[in-house]
Amino acid sequence: MEEATLLPLDARLARRLIMLSQDYGAEIHVTQQELAAFVGAARESVNRTLQSWQRSGIIDLGRSRVTVKIAQRLVALGERPQL
């Protein structure tokens, strides 16, 4: 829970997606609600972030699926300095 209070949502979400992709591959079968629970955020906030990343070409979204297309960008987002 410490991470949830110290890092911005995009950094927490990027870190979680990288961890999941290391375990399950680039195509991750997970709901937005599950991701929200993992990072301690509202589903709506997670959806906005994921939509932004999809528009940027970092990920692709499907029904209960996130496909990581540019893992390096997620790693960079996850390494943001703490505020």
Secondary structure by P-SEA (a helix, b strand, c coil): ccccccccaaaaaaaaaaaaaaaccccccccaaaaaaaacccaaaaaaaaaaaaaaccccccccbbbbccaaaaaaaaacccc
